Amino acid sequence: MAEPSIFFAEVNERQGVFHRRAFLLGGFSGVGLVALGAQLAHLQLIETERYTKLSANNQFNFRMTPPPRGLIVDRNGVVLASNRPNFRLMVAKDKGVDPAGTLKTLAEFVPMDDGRQARLLREISNAPRRSPVQIMEDMTWEQFSAINIRAPELPGVTADMGEVRVYPYGGAFAHVIGYVAKVNKSDLTTTGPNADPILLNPGFRIGRQGVEQAFDLDLRGKPGAQKVEVDANGHEVATDPAGDIKAIPGKEIVLTLDADIQNRAEEIFGSESGAAVMMDCRSGDILCMYSGPSFDANKFVRGLTATEYKELAQYDHKPLFNKALTANYPPGSTFKTMVALAALENGYDPATTHVCGKVWFWGGRPWHCDQAHGVQNLHTAIATSCDIYFYQCALAIGPDKIAKVAREFGLGKEFDIGIPGQKKGLVPDTAYKRRAFPKDPVWHPGETPSMGIGQGYTHLNPLQLCVQCSRLANGRKALLPRLIKSIGGVERPSGAAVGDLPFKPENIDFIRTGMAAVTGANGERIAHATGFGQADLGLGPFLMAGKSGTAQSRGYAGGTGAHGAVGEWKLRDHAWFIAFAPYDAPRYAVSILVEHGGFGAGASGPRARELLRVALLKDPEIRAKIEHPLPIPEAPKVESDPDVVDPQTPAAQAVQAAAEQQPT
């Protein structure tokens, strides 16, 4: 039998082990409780604000809202592109939503044929979950309210109010301003401004063409957000206007255009195909840039049907084509001003005469003119637009010298006016011939006469011819055209902040005097002057100088073309006219193209006259002089035949001297 002492020793040892273990466990438990308490204190005292926000986010969401697109206005603040309220209908793909059935139900309230439903089903199927797809916009109040009343019965359907782009003047500005349209997949990028999630918003629109496209980022603004309360499934149950984030509107863009002149251009062109460009020949500001016929940009915002687009695209007058910038046609006789200036700058004697008998034989072939003008010098040849004179004038100086002068007047060049779409055309020279025709790189003498009358390889657009006329009218500055006046209140550089033209002032004055003789602005009455009688604008002493041009669109041989305004429309000549006014102190210059319009003086001259009238009547200084003219001193009475040119004028004396030298 074991002794009791041994038994108690064993018991004591076991109790010691137990106590040590209990102490260790208690220590570990204490440390754990302290750590837990510290973490709870950290969460409750320090992280309270953070977790309050996270819990709020489980209850509230922010729905992005597109910003109001920036306004586009003319130089006087007339709104050309703005936004208006728009009732729209949207459907989102979500659990429990039957898109096909939903569209069938909605078709009872809004017009939606089977084809449109099929297209919308594809869009809904391709859209992210809960991302709304716009079904219709511009709903009537009756349609909007009928759908809103039935909202509880239509899961995934939203009828709300957004904004839609509107163009008050429809087609008058369509080619310049462009339009906005839905965002396509090709517009989206992974980086840069087009990666912004706002582009996925069904109400967001992106710029297409013109100012809307070129300055899209400036016009977009910055999106806002609407605070909405959602349930556990993410469905909106309420809004919290106090938590909304306001959107920042896009910048306002001010154009140099004048709405009155632009709208008048649309009126006077009617259904004709062509373009009109007007510039302030003191500043370079573009006051009018019209291309007709045009299209209603508002229809592009809503979206054209396939039939509507096909009609526009296939119409032979090309309404989608911006003829002011991209219609490159032979300039015809308007180019003779450049030939004459090149001749003067290279020592050509303006008293040099040639006889026009309507046909001139040279180089083994006949060269024709519209009329038999008789003896002509450089001045009268500009007034009568004598082809036979300018055939020989061009041969005397050659293509390179003509091209050099023409380019100094902006011909064959592109200008930074802010919008895309320009085609610079061509002012040919011997270097061009070598580049373009490697198998026949030599400039042949027979190619020069055609260049002398603005035909052959020479192709220009209405903007370039307006720049040419503006620089001639200014007489000193190499003006640049300006279309964008300011963006967001920041003024753009003036078109007059340029250098001077590298030509003798007296030579430019000679060309301007010739243009005055075309219309009779300087009092001359030259027989066969192409625009005689058009100088009078009906505005008192303010007269117009100009130059007509009739450009072949096809050769006349074999009946493939028609001279003037006869025959099939697409075979007729193109009609040009460039002009400036007032003649004695120029302020405005214009170029007019009537596509297949026939003769320039008949089709384009009256349109140039009317646009200049509008511009002058809107000019406060000119209008004041018209309404309150200065007294005109009495002129001495002179007995003279009004149909006879004053024999004392230098031009008449030169013609008379040349006539006396001709063999009888």
Summary of the structure (lengths in Angstrom):
residues: 664
radius of gyration: 38.2
end to end distance: 174.1
largest distance: 174.1
contacts: 2171
relative contact order: 0.10
helix: 41%
strand: 20%
